[in-house]
Amino acid sequence: MASAGGTNARLEWVKLTDGWRQTKVECDLLACGYGLRPNTELAQFIGCRISAGAVAVDEFQNTSVDGVLAAGEVTGIGGAELSLEEGSVAGYAAADEPDRARAHFAARARYQGFAAALERAFTLRQELKSAVTAETIVCRCEDVTAGRLDEFKSWKEAKLGRAAAWEPARGERAARRRSSCTGGAPGACGRPWRRCAWGRWPESRTRAEAPRNAAG
């Protein structure tokens, strides 16, 4: 899907592309997805190393933090079967039974192959990375556009709430989405503090005028 438009805030058409040509299709409902990303905020909060957007682990599912193991989609999107095998390896490793953990290595590797195929299938085509305009909505919850984010020096500055009433965790997700579209790297991730209590406020109000009961 290259673009969508209409009048009076109603969807009337979308433009589809195969990378070479575009086709305009009339419609009144659009559902689209641009891949999946692991939720790594908790792991980042305790200092786990992140690699390729997921928590980095060794063969026994140990993270970079001593005594912390990770399994499931936090280590990469791969489906329930992979999560179960990773969980078995992590559980046996935590119980100091490495031989029983190794018994799950082969099945885990098989499902990791599926995860790699999934990643290839959902990787954005190069032309989509150049399709982002100032009007492209990066965060639908707050209607934050790419143009508003360009005003800030780093993702950290933007997601602290100066671009919109983002709680940092939501800003981190938008940062990953924006960097995926443009090919750039998001800035350093701040701690995922509690959800922002005030939500949205009119454009005419400043952050200083936001209600004082904001969490975090």
C-alpha atoms as an extended CHARMM CRD file, in Angstrom:
* protein
*
       216  EXT
         1         1  MET       CA              0.0000000000        0.0000000000        0.0000000000  PROA      1               0.0000000000
         2         2  ALA       CA              1.6510000000        3.2100000000       -1.2110000000  PROA      2               0.0000000000
         3         3  SER       CA             -0.8720000000        5.7900000000       -0.0080000000  PROA      3               0.0000000000
         4         4  ALA       CA             -4.4880000000        6.3400000000        0.9740000000  PROA      4               0.0000000000
         5         5  GLY       CA             -6.8260000000        9.2960000000        0.7210000000  PROA      5               0.0000000000
         6         6  GLY       CA            -10.3250000000       10.6750000000        0.6520000000  PROA      6               0.0000000000
         7         7  THR       CA            -12.4150000000       13.6890000000        1.6440000000  PROA      7               0.0000000000
         8         8  ASN       CA            -14.0430000000       14.8810000000        4.8520000000  PROA      8               0.0000000000
         9         9  ALA       CA            -11.8770000000       12.5350000000        6.9410000000  PROA      9               0.0000000000
        10        10  ARG       CA            -13.3410000000        9.5050000000        5.1300000000  PROA      10              0.0000000000
        11        11  LEU       CA            -11.2730000000        6.9020000000        3.3310000000  PROA      11              0.0000000000
        12        12  GLU       CA            -12.2190000000        6.6780000000       -0.3430000000  PROA      12              0.0000000000
        13        13  TRP       CA             -9.2290000000        5.1240000000       -2.1130000000  PROA      13              0.0000000000
        14        14  VAL       CA             -5.8400000000        3.4960000000       -1.6990000000  PROA      14              0.0000000000
        15        15  LYS       CA             -2.9130000000        3.2160000000       -4.0750000000  PROA      15              0.0000000000
        16        16  LEU       CA             -1.2710000000       -0.2120000000       -4.2640000000  PROA      16              0.0000000000
        17        17  THR       CA              2.1960000000       -0.8190000000       -5.6740000000  PROA      17              0.0000000000
        18        18  ASP       CA              4.2500000000       -3.8310000000       -6.6820000000  PROA      18              0.0000000000
        19        19  GLY       CA              7.4180000000       -1.7770000000       -6.7560000000  PROA      19              0.0000000000
        20        20  TRP       CA              7.1100000000       -0.7190000000      -10.3990000000  PROA      20              0.0000000000
        21        21  ARG       CA              3.5870000000        0.5870000000      -10.9450000000  PROA      21              0.0000000000
        22        22  GLN       CA              0.7150000000        1.8930000000       -8.8250000000  PROA      22              0.0000000000
        23        23  THR       CA             -2.9730000000        1.0110000000       -8.9810000000  PROA      23              0.0000000000
        24        24  LYS       CA             -5.6890000000        3.1630000000       -7.4340000000  PROA      24              0.0000000000
        25        25  VAL       CA             -8.5250000000        1.1960000000       -5.8130000000  PROA      25              0.0000000000
        26        26  GLU       CA            -11.7300000000        2.6760000000       -4.3780000000  PROA      26              0.0000000000
        27        27  CYS       CA            -12.5470000000        1.4480000000       -0.8700000000  PROA      27              0.0000000000
        28        28  ASP       CA            -13.9750000000        2.5340000000        2.4760000000  PROA      28              0.0000000000
        29        29  LEU       CA            -11.9470000000        0.2720000000        4.7890000000  PROA      29              0.0000000000
        30        30  LEU       CA             -8.1990000000       -0.3840000000        4.9440000000  PROA      30              0.0000000000
        31        31  ALA       CA             -6.3370000000       -2.9020000000        7.0940000000  PROA      31              0.0000000000
        32        32  CYS       CA             -2.5760000000       -3.1050000000        6.6760000000  PROA      32              0.0000000000
        33        33  GLY       CA              0.4580000000       -4.3110000000        8.5690000000  PROA      33              0.0000000000
        34        34  TYR       CA              4.1870000000       -3.6960000000        8.1910000000  PROA      34              0.0000000000
        35        35  GLY       CA              5.6920000000       -6.5370000000       10.1670000000  PROA      35              0.0000000000
        36        36  LEU       CA              6.1390000000       -7.2990000000       13.8530000000  PROA      36              0.0000000000
        37        37  ARG       CA              8.6140000000       -6.1310000000       16.4600000000  PROA      37              0.0000000000
        38        38  PRO       CA              9.4810000000       -7.6870000000       19.8440000000  PROA      38              0.0000000000
        39        39  ASN       CA              8.5320000000       -5.7410000000       22.9490000000  PROA      39              0.0000000000
        40        40  THR       CA             11.8960000000       -5.2590000000       24.6590000000  PROA      40              0.0000000000
        41        41  GLU       CA             11.1650000000       -2.4190000000       27.0780000000  PROA      41              0.0000000000
        42        42  LEU       CA             11.4020000000       -4.5080000000       30.2700000000  PROA      42              0.0000000000
        43        43  ALA       CA             14.6250000000       -6.1670000000       29.1380000000  PROA      43              0.0000000000
        44        44  GLN       CA             16.1250000000       -2.7810000000       28.2800000000  PROA      44              0.0000000000
        45        45  PHE       CA             15.0620000000       -1.4460000000       31.6540000000  PROA      45              0.0000000000
        46        46  ILE       CA             17.1640000000       -4.0590000000       33.4770000000  PROA      46              0.0000000000
        47        47  GLY       CA             20.1070000000       -3.6130000000       31.1060000000  PROA      47              0.0000000000
        48        48  CYS       CA             19.8650000000       -6.5660000000       28.7130000000  PROA      48              0.0000000000
        49        49  ARG       CA             21.7520000000       -6.1720000000       25.4600000000  PROA      49              0.0000000000
        50        50  ILE       CA             19.5520000000       -5.6960000000       22.3940000000  PROA      50              0.0000000000
        51        51  SER       CA             20.6160000000       -6.9850000000       18.9880000000  PROA      51              0.0000000000
        52        52  ALA       CA             18.6550000000       -6.5460000000       15.7460000000  PROA      52              0.0000000000
        53        53  GLY       CA             15.6690000000       -5.2470000000       17.6980000000  PROA      53              0.0000000000
        54        54  ALA       CA             15.4180000000       -8.2650000000       20.0460000000  PROA      54              0.0000000000
        55        55  VAL       CA             16.9660000000       -9.4030000000       23.3250000000  PROA      55              0.0000000000
        56        56  ALA       CA             20.3320000000      -11.0420000000       22.6400000000  PROA      56              0.0000000000
        57        57  VAL       CA             20.7750000000      -14.5040000000       24.2030000000  PROA      57              0.0000000000
        58        58  ASP       CA             23.3400000000      -17.3100000000       24.1120000000  PROA      58              0.0000000000
        59        59  GLU       CA             22.6690000000      -20.9900000000       23.3620000000  PROA      59              0.0000000000
        60        60  PHE       CA             21.1040000000      -21.5010000000       26.7990000000  PROA      60              0.0000000000
        61        61  GLN       CA             18.9000000000      -18.3690000000       26.5080000000  PROA      61              0.0000000000
        62        62  ASN       CA             21.0650000000      -16.3640000000       28.9170000000  PROA      62              0.0000000000
        63        63  THR       CA             20.9570000000      -12.6080000000       28.3910000000  PROA      63              0.0000000000
        64        64  SER       CA             23.8490000000      -10.2220000000       28.9510000000  PROA      64              0.0000000000
        65        65  VAL       CA             22.6110000000       -9.6910000000       32.5310000000  PROA      65              0.0000000000
        66        66  ASP       CA             23.8340000000      -12.3740000000       34.9200000000  PROA      66              0.0000000000
        67        67  GLY       CA             21.0130000000      -14.6030000000       36.1540000000  PROA      67              0.0000000000
        68        68  VAL       CA             18.4640000000      -13.3210000000       33.6160000000  PROA      68              0.0000000000
        69        69  LEU       CA             17.2470000000      -15.6490000000       30.8720000000  PROA      69              0.0000000000
        70        70  ALA       CA             14.8530000000      -14.7320000000       28.0610000000  PROA      70              0.0000000000
        71        71  ALA       CA             12.5890000000      -16.8490000000       25.8790000000  PROA      71              0.0000000000
        72        72  GLY       CA              9.7160000000      -16.2650000000       23.5060000000  PROA      72              0.0000000000
        73        73  GLU       CA              9.0410000000      -13.4130000000       21.1640000000  PROA      73              0.0000000000
        74        74  VAL       CA             11.1250000000      -10.9810000000       23.1950000000  PROA      74              0.0000000000
        75        75  THR       CA             14.1280000000      -12.7280000000       21.5820000000  PROA      75              0.0000000000
        76        76  GLY       CA             12.5990000000      -12.4660000000       18.1000000000  PROA      76              0.0000000000
        77        77  ILE       CA              9.2450000000      -13.1010000000       16.4360000000  PROA      77              0.0000000000
        78        78  GLY       CA              8.9930000000      -16.8030000000       15.6170000000  PROA      78              0.0000000000
        79        79  GLY       CA              5.6390000000      -18.1630000000       16.7370000000  PROA      79              0.0000000000
        80        80  ALA       CA              4.3830000000      -20.2650000000       19.6360000000  PROA      80              0.0000000000
        81        81  GLU       CA              6.4110000000      -23.3710000000       18.7600000000  PROA      81              0.0000000000
        82        82  LEU       CA              9.7220000000      -21.5180000000       18.9040000000  PROA      82              0.0000000000
        83        83  SER       CA              8.6840000000      -19.8470000000       22.1440000000  PROA      83              0.0000000000
        84        84  LEU       CA              7.9610000000      -23.2320000000       23.7300000000  PROA      84              0.0000000000
        85        85  GLU       CA             11.3300000000      -24.6670000000       22.7160000000  PROA      85              0.0000000000
        86        86  GLU       CA             13.1800000000      -21.5810000000       23.9250000000  PROA      86              0.0000000000
        87        87  GLY       CA             11.2450000000      -21.7500000000       27.1840000000  PROA      87              0.0000000000
        88        88  SER       CA             12.2260000000      -25.3870000000       27.6470000000  PROA      88              0.0000000000
        89        89  VAL       CA             15.9050000000      -24.5760000000       27.0760000000  PROA      89              0.0000000000
        90        90  ALA       CA             15.7380000000      -21.6260000000       29.4770000000  PROA      90              0.0000000000
        91        91  GLY       CA             13.8800000000      -23.6240000000       32.1240000000  PROA      91              0.0000000000
        92        92  TYR       CA             16.3060000000      -26.5290000000       32.1120000000  PROA      92              0.0000000000
        93        93  ALA       CA             19.2680000000      -24.1560000000       32.0270000000  PROA      93              0.0000000000
        94        94  ALA       CA             17.9040000000      -22.2780000000       35.0290000000  PROA      94              0.0000000000
        95        95  ALA       CA             17.4580000000      -25.6160000000       36.8250000000  PROA      95              0.0000000000
        96        96  ASP       CA             21.1160000000      -26.4540000000       36.1050000000  PROA      96              0.0000000000
        97        97  GLU       CA             20.2390000000      -29.3320000000       33.7660000000  PROA      97              0.0000000000
        98        98  PRO       CA             22.2370000000      -28.4520000000       30.6310000000  PROA      98              0.0000000000
        99        99  ASP       CA             21.9140000000      -31.9030000000       29.0370000000  PROA      99              0.0000000000
       100       100  ARG       CA             18.1100000000      -31.7410000000       29.1360000000  PROA      100             0.0000000000
       101       101  ALA       CA             18.3290000000      -28.2020000000       27.7460000000  PROA      101             0.0000000000
       102       102  ARG       CA             20.4790000000      -29.4070000000       24.8490000000  PROA      102             0.0000000000
       103       103  ALA       CA             17.8280000000      -31.9810000000       23.9790000000  PROA      103             0.0000000000
       104       104  HSD       CA             15.7020000000      -29.0550000000       22.7250000000  PROA      104             0.0000000000
       105       105  PHE       CA             18.4250000000      -27.4350000000       20.6130000000  PROA      105             0.0000000000
       106       106  ALA       CA             17.5020000000      -29.2570000000       17.3810000000  PROA      106             0.0000000000
       107       107  ALA       CA             13.7920000000      -28.4150000000       17.5660000000  PROA      107             0.0000000000
       108       108  ARG       CA             14.6280000000      -24.8290000000       18.4720000000  PROA      108             0.0000000000
       109       109  ALA       CA             16.9240000000      -24.5270000000       15.4610000000  PROA      109             0.0000000000
       110       110  ARG       CA             14.1770000000      -25.8500000000       13.1830000000  PROA      110             0.0000000000
       111       111  TYR       CA             11.7110000000      -23.2430000000       14.3650000000  PROA      111             0.0000000000
       112       112  GLN       CA             14.3730000000      -20.5410000000       14.2140000000  PROA      112             0.0000000000
       113       113  GLY       CA             14.5650000000      -21.3110000000       10.5060000000  PROA      113             0.0000000000
       114       114  PHE       CA             10.8780000000      -20.4780000000       10.2540000000  PROA      114             0.0000000000
       115       115  ALA       CA             11.4880000000      -17.2550000000       12.1960000000  PROA      115             0.0000000000
       116       116  ALA       CA             14.2190000000      -16.2630000000        9.7380000000  PROA      116             0.0000000000
       117       117  ALA       CA             11.8650000000      -16.8990000000        6.8080000000  PROA      117             0.0000000000
       118       118  LEU       CA              9.1970000000      -14.8040000000        8.5440000000  PROA      118             0.0000000000
       119       119  GLU       CA             11.6540000000      -11.9420000000        8.9590000000  PROA      119             0.0000000000
       120       120  ARG       CA             12.5860000000      -12.0600000000        5.2800000000  PROA      120             0.0000000000
       121       121  ALA       CA              8.9390000000      -12.1080000000        4.2320000000  PROA      121             0.0000000000
       122       122  PHE       CA              8.0510000000       -9.0560000000        6.3270000000  PROA      122             0.0000000000
       123       123  THR       CA             11.1270000000       -6.9520000000        5.6070000000  PROA      123             0.0000000000
       124       124  LEU       CA             10.0660000000       -3.6580000000        4.0460000000  PROA      124             0.0000000000
       125       125  ARG       CA             10.9210000000       -3.2610000000        0.3810000000  PROA      125             0.0000000000
       126       126  GLN       CA             13.4370000000       -0.5250000000       -0.3180000000  PROA      126             0.0000000000
       127       127  GLU       CA             10.9820000000        1.7340000000       -2.1460000000  PROA      127             0.0000000000
       128       128  LEU       CA              8.7710000000        1.8980000000        0.9420000000  PROA      128             0.0000000000
       129       129  LYS       CA             11.6390000000        3.4150000000        2.9190000000  PROA      129             0.0000000000
       130       130  SER       CA             11.6470000000        6.3810000000        0.5580000000  PROA      130             0.0000000000
       131       131  ALA       CA              7.8560000000        6.7740000000        0.5980000000  PROA      131             0.0000000000
       132       132  VAL       CA              7.7130000000        8.5420000000        3.9780000000  PROA      132             0.0000000000
       133       133  THR       CA              6.5830000000       12.1730000000        3.7040000000  PROA      133             0.0000000000
       134       134  ALA       CA              6.1040000000       14.8880000000        6.3160000000  PROA      134             0.0000000000
       135       135  GLU       CA              2.4040000000       13.9430000000        6.4560000000  PROA      135             0.0000000000
       136       136  THR       CA              3.0120000000       10.2220000000        7.0790000000  PROA      136             0.0000000000
       137       137  ILE       CA              1.4660000000        9.2370000000       10.4260000000  PROA      137             0.0000000000
       138       138  VAL       CA              4.0140000000        7.4440000000       12.6070000000  PROA      138             0.0000000000
       139       139  CYS       CA              1.8900000000        7.1090000000       15.7630000000  PROA      139             0.0000000000
       140       140  ARG       CA             -1.8100000000        6.6280000000       15.0930000000  PROA      140             0.0000000000
       141       141  CYS       CA             -2.7480000000        6.9380000000       18.7840000000  PROA      141             0.0000000000
       142       142  GLU       CA             -1.5350000000       10.5330000000       18.9380000000  PROA      142             0.0000000000
       143       143  ASP       CA             -1.6880000000       11.3970000000       15.2070000000  PROA      143             0.0000000000
       144       144  VAL       CA              2.0350000000       12.1760000000       15.2540000000  PROA      144             0.0000000000
       145       145  THR       CA              3.4330000000       12.7190000000       11.7690000000  PROA      145             0.0000000000
       146       146  ALA       CA              6.9680000000       12.1900000000       10.4950000000  PROA      146             0.0000000000
       147       147  GLY       CA              7.2460000000       15.9410000000        9.9730000000  PROA      147             0.0000000000
       148       148  ARG       CA              6.6910000000       16.6110000000       13.6780000000  PROA      148             0.0000000000
       149       149  LEU       CA              9.3760000000       14.1100000000       14.6300000000  PROA      149             0.0000000000
       150       150  ASP       CA             11.8830000000       15.7700000000       12.3010000000  PROA      150             0.0000000000
       151       151  GLU       CA             11.8430000000       18.7880000000       14.6140000000  PROA      151             0.0000000000
       152       152  PHE       CA             13.7560000000       16.8880000000       17.2900000000  PROA      152             0.0000000000
       153       153  LYS       CA             17.4280000000       16.0580000000       17.5830000000  PROA      153             0.0000000000
       154       154  SER       CA             16.9330000000       12.4720000000       18.7960000000  PROA      154             0.0000000000
       155       155  TRP       CA             14.2650000000        9.8420000000       19.3570000000  PROA      155             0.0000000000
       156       156  LYS       CA             14.8190000000       10.1890000000       23.1000000000  PROA      156             0.0000000000
       157       157  GLU       CA             13.9010000000       13.8730000000       22.9750000000  PROA      157             0.0000000000
       158       158  ALA       CA             10.7910000000       13.1710000000       20.9000000000  PROA      158             0.0000000000
       159       159  LYS       CA              9.4580000000       10.2900000000       22.9670000000  PROA      159             0.0000000000
       160       160  LEU       CA              9.8420000000       12.1570000000       26.2590000000  PROA      160             0.0000000000
       161       161  GLY       CA              6.6560000000       13.9010000000       25.2250000000  PROA      161             0.0000000000
       162       162  ARG       CA              7.7510000000       17.0900000000       23.5090000000  PROA      162             0.0000000000
       163       163  ALA       CA              6.3410000000       16.0040000000       20.1500000000  PROA      163             0.0000000000
       164       164  ALA       CA              3.0840000000       14.7510000000       21.6400000000  PROA      164             0.0000000000
       165       165  ALA       CA              1.7480000000       13.4020000000       24.9090000000  PROA      165             0.0000000000
       166       166  TRP       CA              3.6720000000       10.1680000000       24.5000000000  PROA      166             0.0000000000
       167       167  GLU       CA              4.6780000000        7.9830000000       27.3720000000  PROA      167             0.0000000000
       168       168  PRO       CA              8.2590000000        6.8780000000       26.6120000000  PROA      168             0.0000000000
       169       169  ALA       CA              7.2670000000        3.2550000000       25.9110000000  PROA      169             0.0000000000
       170       170  ARG       CA              4.8920000000        4.3300000000       23.1460000000  PROA      170             0.0000000000
       171       171  GLY       CA              7.5360000000        6.6910000000       21.8170000000  PROA      171             0.0000000000
       172       172  GLU       CA              9.9900000000        3.7990000000       21.6420000000  PROA      172             0.0000000000
       173       173  ARG       CA              7.5660000000        1.8110000000       19.4790000000  PROA      173             0.0000000000
       174       174  ALA       CA              7.0620000000        4.7970000000       17.1810000000  PROA      174             0.0000000000
       175       175  ALA       CA             10.8250000000        5.3150000000       17.0000000000  PROA      175             0.0000000000
       176       176  ARG       CA             11.3140000000        1.7210000000       15.8490000000  PROA      176             0.0000000000
       177       177  ARG       CA              8.5150000000        2.1660000000       13.3090000000  PROA      177             0.0000000000
       178       178  ARG       CA             10.0140000000        5.3900000000       11.9450000000  PROA      178             0.0000000000
       179       179  SER       CA             13.5470000000        3.9790000000       11.7570000000  PROA      179             0.0000000000
       180       180  SER       CA             12.2370000000        0.8600000000        9.9890000000  PROA      180             0.0000000000
       181       181  CYS       CA             10.6220000000        3.0520000000        7.3450000000  PROA      181             0.0000000000
       182       182  THR       CA             13.6060000000        5.3160000000        6.7820000000  PROA      182             0.0000000000
       183       183  GLY       CA             16.4680000000        2.9180000000        7.3290000000  PROA      183             0.0000000000
       184       184  GLY       CA             17.9260000000        5.1040000000       10.0670000000  PROA      184             0.0000000000
       185       185  ALA       CA             18.7470000000        4.0700000000       13.6020000000  PROA      185             0.0000000000
       186       186  PRO       CA             16.6010000000        5.2420000000       16.5120000000  PROA      186             0.0000000000
       187       187  GLY       CA             18.3920000000        7.1520000000       19.2230000000  PROA      187             0.0000000000
       188       188  ALA       CA             19.2340000000        5.7950000000       22.6350000000  PROA      188             0.0000000000
       189       189  CYS       CA             16.2510000000        4.3210000000       24.4180000000  PROA      189             0.0000000000
       190       190  GLY       CA             15.1520000000        5.9380000000       27.6470000000  PROA      190             0.0000000000
       191       191  ARG       CA             13.6980000000        3.9320000000       30.4970000000  PROA      191             0.0000000000
       192       192  PRO       CA             10.1100000000        2.7740000000       29.9210000000  PROA      192             0.0000000000
       193       193  TRP       CA              8.4920000000        4.7820000000       32.6850000000  PROA      193             0.0000000000
       194       194  ARG       CA              4.8420000000        4.3330000000       33.6010000000  PROA      194             0.0000000000
       195       195  ARG       CA              2.0600000000        5.2510000000       31.2110000000  PROA      195             0.0000000000
       196       196  CYS       CA              1.4470000000        8.9610000000       30.7490000000  PROA      196             0.0000000000
       197       197  ALA       CA             -1.7870000000        9.8290000000       32.5640000000  PROA      197             0.0000000000
       198       198  TRP       CA             -2.8370000000       12.9310000000       30.6970000000  PROA      198             0.0000000000
       199       199  GLY       CA             -3.2270000000       11.4410000000       27.1950000000  PROA      199             0.0000000000
       200       200  ARG       CA             -3.7200000000       14.0410000000       24.4600000000  PROA      200             0.0000000000
       201       201  TRP       CA             -4.3230000000       17.7540000000       24.7210000000  PROA      201             0.0000000000
       202       202  PRO       CA             -5.1360000000       20.4360000000       22.1300000000  PROA      202             0.0000000000
       203       203  GLU       CA             -2.3650000000       21.6870000000       19.8730000000  PROA      203             0.0000000000
       204       204  SER       CA             -2.6630000000       25.1630000000       21.3970000000  PROA      204             0.0000000000
       205       205  ARG       CA             -1.5680000000       23.9130000000       24.8180000000  PROA      205             0.0000000000
       206       206  THR       CA              2.0480000000       23.4120000000       25.7740000000  PROA      206             0.0000000000
       207       207  ARG       CA              3.5660000000       20.6060000000       27.8000000000  PROA      207             0.0000000000
       208       208  ALA       CA              3.9020000000       22.9730000000       30.7620000000  PROA      208             0.0000000000
       209       209  GLU       CA              0.1120000000       23.3810000000       30.7800000000  PROA      209             0.0000000000
       210       210  ALA       CA             -0.5470000000       19.6280000000       30.9430000000  PROA      210             0.0000000000
       211       211  PRO       CA             -2.3430000000       18.3500000000       34.0510000000  PROA      211             0.0000000000
       212       212  ARG       CA             -0.0420000000       17.8310000000       37.0190000000  PROA      212             0.0000000000
       213       213  ASN       CA             -1.1320000000       14.2400000000       37.6970000000  PROA      213             0.0000000000
       214       214  ALA       CA              1.1260000000       12.7990000000       34.9800000000  PROA      214             0.0000000000
       215       215  ALA       CA              2.8730000000        9.6000000000       36.0040000000  PROA      215             0.0000000000
       216       216  GLY       CA              6.6260000000        9.2140000000       35.5700000000  PROA      216             0.0000000000
